[in-house]
Amino acid sequence: MKKKIVCLLIVCMSVLLVGIVSYGADFTEVDATTTRVIQKESDYNSEISVPITKEELSPKPSLLNINVPTDIYMVGYLDYDMAYQVLDLVNQERRNAGLNELQMDTSLLDSAMHRAAETGLVFDHTRPNGLDCFTMDDRMWAENIASGQPTAQLAMESWMTSEGHKANILNESMNCIGIGCFNFQGIYYWTQCFGVDKAQVPTKPDNALVIAKISAITENLQIIIDTNEVTLKPQETHQSILYNVNIGFPIQGSGIQPESAVWTTSDSKVATVNEEGLITAVGVGTATITATIQDIKFDVTVKVDLPFKDVTRDKWYYNSVEYCYKNGIIMGTTDTTFSPNNNLTRGNLVTLLYRMEGYPKVDGEVSFPDVKASDYFYEAVKWAEKTGIVHGYETGKFGPNNNISREQLATILFNYAKYKKKDTSARTDLNKFTDNNKISSYAREAVSWAVAKGVMSGKNEGTRVDPQGRATRAEAAAMIQNYCSYVGR
């Protein structure tokens, strides 16, 4: 019985880099229109030439297959023209040595192409699934592999300058051959699978861009992800990219398909992810996207920012605006602006509280003469009046379009808390504020409660309460968030 022999060789040369995206079964032809360029180094220049018998491979711990294989997807180009050029060169060498010519074998050709793809993931005679190369095909008795040579002539020259590879090529016992040529992201991977049987000669296939599904165990992989954190706005997307560092041919940036992983999200209301690793921002907040390949896991923190260009994370009111926006309490003035420094009107405020209550139906009519049924805030004012949350001015009017003051905002929130049957007994000493004498008599109790509960905070390092100051939309967002946090919705 003849020993099965393997040889490997690396000679890397600078080549054009192209990355292709899409996948399916073991070899599935795909459309070349979708491409992705992935930057990587291609200046390695090393050679490995170690003939190994099947018996020598068997005791290797990596062949124990101690973890369950998973499917890794790669896209590459099967170049049959190059493979048949190598066949001509092999037979030229054999003729020169007075040996019989080898014929291409159908089974070995398929196996060689698949092995060439496998070496693009793990450049070794041990397959990515942890088994030796001869498990690929019972008809195979010897294997040569190489990577980096951009032409058939250069691949052949590399093999013929290595005694181990040359010995396989000129082995008089061989009668058939399969030759693989797989271009993976600009690097050519070459395989020769030799056999002793009579060839079953195939019709030469056409070149094809294909999906390669490679069975692999994670101990043979060194996978990384392009980023662990991404910031998006609602409806924006991010395509996650997975890379494998080939343990036998370590060129950084060999991207594998994201479909190789199982993708999940911690909060689909913030961000979703599809099976191709495409992250889509849905709502404001933070979510964790997890990519899992067997025991390998990667987390991507996704921060979905507010859609407003005038509210950035460095602003003191960002978290408050985010809270109110996420909870549907305060919307933007446009799709892309919040107008944080604009004043809040009395009509605006009761509308916000009405929205927080879920738009309850209230019978009757509004008694304020300056609130008309056609006004957007009519139902909100009617609800607020009927529940005692607002009382209007001494003139009998409500003043829906008047800018609301900070003490008015505190008073309305105080009344809202009583309506909600919250504990409103907390009080603080207002004398600690230098402008406490400017607090209106009707508002003193409400302001004292608001400060005590943390709903309202002082200005100028806590020395002023600014009761008559106009409440901006940002300040209103902060006070409403504080109310919900410290008093309860």
N, C-alpha and C positions, 0 to 999 in steps of 0.2 A: 504493500500500500504506500502510495506516494504521500509525502508530507505536504500539507498545505502551507504556503509561504506568503508572507506579507512584507511589503516595503513601503516606506513613505518618504516624501521629499518635498521640501519647501524652497522655492526660489521666488521671492516676491518682487514684482516690478511695478513701476508707476503706471497706472491704467486709468481710463475714464471711469468716473463714479456715477452710477445711476441706481436709484432705489425704486422698487415697484411695490405698489400696495394692492392687496386683495388675496383671498385664499379659499381652499376647499379640501378635496380628498388627497390621496397620495400624490398623484400628479394630475392636476386639472388645468386645462388651458385657460388663460385669462386674457382680457383685453389690455393692450399696452398703453392705453390712453391715460390711465391714472398713475402718476409717478410721484415719487418723493425723493428728493436729493438728501442724502445723509452724509455729513462731513466725517471723514476719518483719515487716519494716517495710512500711507501705503509705501513706506520707505524701509520696510524690514528686508533684510538680506541674510537669511540664515538657511542652513541645510541640515536636514535630519535624514539619515539613511541607516535604518536598523532592520535588517531582515529578521522576521520573527516567525517561528513555526507555530502551528496550531497548539501543539503540546506546551510550548513555552507561554502561550497566552492564557491557558486554562487556569493556572493558580492565582491569577491577579485578583486582588480583593474587589476591584472595580467591576469585575464580571459577575459578582454575586447577585447583582440586581436587587439590592436591599430595600429600595423603595419602588413604589408603583410607577410605571411609566405614564407620562402624560403626552398629549399631542402638541407639538410646537409647529407653527405655520411659518413658512418662508416663501418668498416669491423669487423666482430666478428664471434664467433662460437656458433651455436645453439646446445645445448647439451640436446637432448631428453632423453638420458639415465638418466641423472641427474633429469630431470623433472619428469620422471615416478618413480624414487626412492622417490622423494618428495611425489608423489601421494600415494605410499605405506605407507609412514610415516604418512601422513594425515589420511588415513583410519585406521591405527593402533590406533591413538589417538581417533578417533571417535568411534571405536569399544570399546575402553576402557571406553568411556563415555556413552556407550549404544546408540549411534546414528547410523543412516544409513550411509553406505559408499557412497562416492562421485565417480562419473564416469568422466573420462576425456571427455570433449566436444570439437568437432572439431572447432567450431567458437571461443570458449574461449581459446583453445590451441593456435590458430594462433594469437589471440589478446594478450595473455599473453607473447608470444615470442616477439611480436612487442613492447609491453610495456616494457619488460626487456631491449630491445635495446634502447628505448627512455630514460630510466632511466640512461643508460650509458652516455647520453648527458646532461640530466637534471634530477637529482635524486629528484623527487618530484611527488606528485599525480596530480599536474598540469602538463599537457603534454607540451612538448617543443613548440607546436603551440599556447599555451596560454589557451587552453580549459581544462576542467576537465577530469579526467581519464575515466569517464563513457561514454564520446563521442567515445571511442574506440570501444565499442560493446554494443548494446542494451540488450544483454543477461547478461551483467555483473551487479551484485548487490553489490559487495564488492571487495576491493583490498588490498592485502598486498604486500609490496615491501621490498627488503633487498639488501645489496651489501657487497661484500668482503669475504663472507664465501666460502671456496674452496670445500666444500662437501655438499651433500644434507642433511646429518645428522646435520652438524653445522648450516645450514640455518634453518632447522626445529627447532633445539634447541633454536636458537635466537628468532624465532617467538613465541615459546611456553613459553618463559620466559617473554614475553611482554603481558600484559592483553588484550590490544586492538587487537593484532594479534591473540592471542589465542581465543578470542571471535569470530572472523571471522571463524577460523578453526572449532570451535565447535558449530557454529550456526546451530540449528536444522532445520531451514528453507531452508538451502542450499541442492541442489541435484546434482549439476554438478560443474566442476572446469576446469580451464585452468591454466597450470603452465609454466612459462617462465624461461629459464636459458640461459643467453647470456654472453659469455666470451669476453669481450672487452679489448684487450691489457693486458691480464693477470689477470683482475679483473672480478669476477663473479657478475652478476646482476640478481636478482631473483624476480619473480612476481607470485602472486596467484590471479587469477580472479575467483570469486565465482558467481554461478548462481542458481536461484530457479527452473528453468525449467528442464524437463527431458533431459538427455544428448543425443546428437547425437554423438555416439562413433566413433572416428577415428581409422584408422590403424596407429600404432605407426610409425612416420617418422624416417628416418635415421638422425644421426647427420650430420651437414654440416657447412662448412665455407661459410659465406654468405655476400653479400652486403646489408646493411640496409640503406634505404632512409628515412630520418626522416624530417618531416615538422616542421619547427621551426621559431619563431619570434626572432629577434635579441636582444630584451630586455631580453630574457632568456639565452643569450649566453655571454660567456666571452672568446672571441677568440683572440689569439696572433699568431704571426708568428716567425719563428725560427731566422731570421736575417733581418735587415733593410739595410744592405750593403754587397755587395760581389764583389770581384775583380777576374776577369777571363782573360784568354788569348783567342784569336780567336779559335773557335770550342770547347772550354771547356764548361762544363755544370754545373748547380747547381740545385738540386732538392729542391724546397721550401717546407717547412713543416708547416702546420697549426695545432694549438693546441686549445682545448677548456677546460677551467677550469670549471668543473662541479659545478654549484652553490649550489647543495645539497650535494655533496660528493667531496670536493676540492682536488683531487689528481692531482698535476701538471704533465702535459705531456701526457694527453689523446689526441693523435693525431687524427684529422679528415682528411678525404681525401681532397687533394687540388682541386679536381673537385667540391667541395662545393662552390668554388669562381669562379668569372669570371675574367680571367687574360688578361691584356692588356699591351702593351709596348708603350713608348713614341717615340721610334726610332727603327724600325725594321732593320735598317742598322747597328745598334750597337748590339742589342740583341733582340731575339725573345723569346716568351714563349708560351707553348702549354696549352691545357685545363687542363692538369694534373700538372701545376705549374713548369714544367721543363724549366729552363732558358738556352738558348744557346747563347753563345757569337758569334757574326757574324763579326763585324768590330770594329776597335779601336775607343774609345770614351766613353761617358757616356750616359746611358739611365735609365729611370725610369720604373720599372715593377710595375703595380698596381694590387692588388687582391681586388675584391669587392664582399662583401656578403651583399646585400641590402644596408643599410646605414653604414655598416662597411667597412672601406678601409685601406689597408696597402700598403705602398710604399717601394719598394726595389731598392736602388740605385745600378746600375750595372756599374762597371768600367771595361772596356775591355782594358787591357794593350797591348802594342806592343808585337808581338811574339818573340822579340829579347831578348835573355838572357843577352846581353851586354848593354842594354839600360833600366835602371830602373828609377822609378819616382823621385828618389833623385838626378838625374843628371841635370845639368843646361840646357842641350840641349833636355831634354825629350819632352817638348811641341813642339819644332821645328821639331824633328824627327817624332812625332806623326802627326803633321800637314802635313808634306810632304808625309808621308806614307798613311794617310787617303785620301789625294787628288791624289794619284797615281803619285807623282812627283819623289820621291826617294824610291827605293825598298831596300831590304836587300842584303847583299853579299851572304847570304844563307837563308834558310827558318827560321833559328833561330838566326842569327847574323846580325848586322848592320855594325859593324866595324867602330864605330864613330871616332876613332883616325887615321884611314887610310887617306892618302892624296887623294884629288880629282884631277883627271886629266882633261886636257882641253877637251879631247874627252868625258869624263863623263859629264862635265858641259853643253856642247852644246846638248848632248843627253837629259839631264833633261829639258832644255828649249824647245827643239823640242817636247818632250812628253807633256809639259804644253800647247803647241799650238795645240795638237791633231794630230800630225804627218802629217802636210800639204804636199801635193805633189808639188815638185819643178822640173822643167825641167832643162836640161843641165847637165854639169859635174863639178866635183870639180877641181879647178886649182892647189891645193896643191899637190906636188909630193909625199908627205909622207902619203897621205890618199888614200887607195885603195877601189875599189868597193866592195871587200869582207869584209871590216871592218864593225863591227856592228854599228859604228858611221857615216858611209859614208853619208847616207841620211840626218842625222842631221847636219853634217858639211856643206853639199851642201846648205841646207836651210839657215844656219847661215851665210855662205859666201854671198849668193845671196841677202840676206836682209841687209847686212852690219853690222851684229851683231859681226862678227869676221873678222879680216884682216890678221892674220898670222904675222910671224916674218919678219925682213928685208931680211932674206935669201930666202924668198918665201915659206918657209915651215910653216906648221901649228903646228907641235909638239903635236899631239893628245895624246901621252902617257906621256907627261911632266906633272909633278905636277903643279897645278895652284897656283899662288900666290894670296894673298889677294887683291892686287891692280889690278891684271888681272881679278879677279872675279868681283870686283867693276866696272871695265871698260866694261866688257861684259854685266853686268846687266844694266849699263848706256845706252849702245847701244840698248839693248833690250827694254828699256823704250822708247827710241826715235822711235824705230820701231813700238811700240804699240801706238805712239802718246800721250804719257803721258807728263805731265808738268815736264820738267827737268831743270827748272831755279833755283832751290834751291841751295844755296852754304853756306859753313861755312869757318871760318878762320882756315886754316891748321897749322898756326904758334903755336896754342895751344898744338900741339903734339911735344914732345921732339925729335922725329925721323922724323919730316916732311921733312927734307932734303934728306931722303932716298926714297921719293916718286918719281918715274920716271916722267919725264916731260909729257909724253903722257897720264899718268894716273891721274895727279893732278886734273883736272876738274871733272873726274868721282869720284875720292875719295872724293872730297869736296862735291859733290852732294850726294853721298852715306851716308856720315856722317850726312849731313844736314837733309836728309829724314829719318834717323834712320835705314837705311838698313845695315850700318856698324857701329859698336861701337868700342871705343878705349879699349885698354888693360891696365893693371896696373892702375886701377882706373881712366881710361880715359886719361892717360898721353901719351900713345903710340898708334899709329895706325898700326904699324908692317906691312908696305906695302909689304915687300919682304917675309914675313912669308908664309909658305905653308898653304893653306886652307884645313882643314880636312873635312871629310864628315859631321861631326857635325856642323862645322862652316858654311859650305855651306847650310845645312838645316836651320840654324838660319837666314842666310842672305836672303835666298829665302822666308822664312816665313815673314821676315820683309818687303821684297819687296812687297809681296802679300798684306800685311796688310796696309802698309803706302803709297805704290804707286798704287797698284791695279793690279790684274791679267790681 
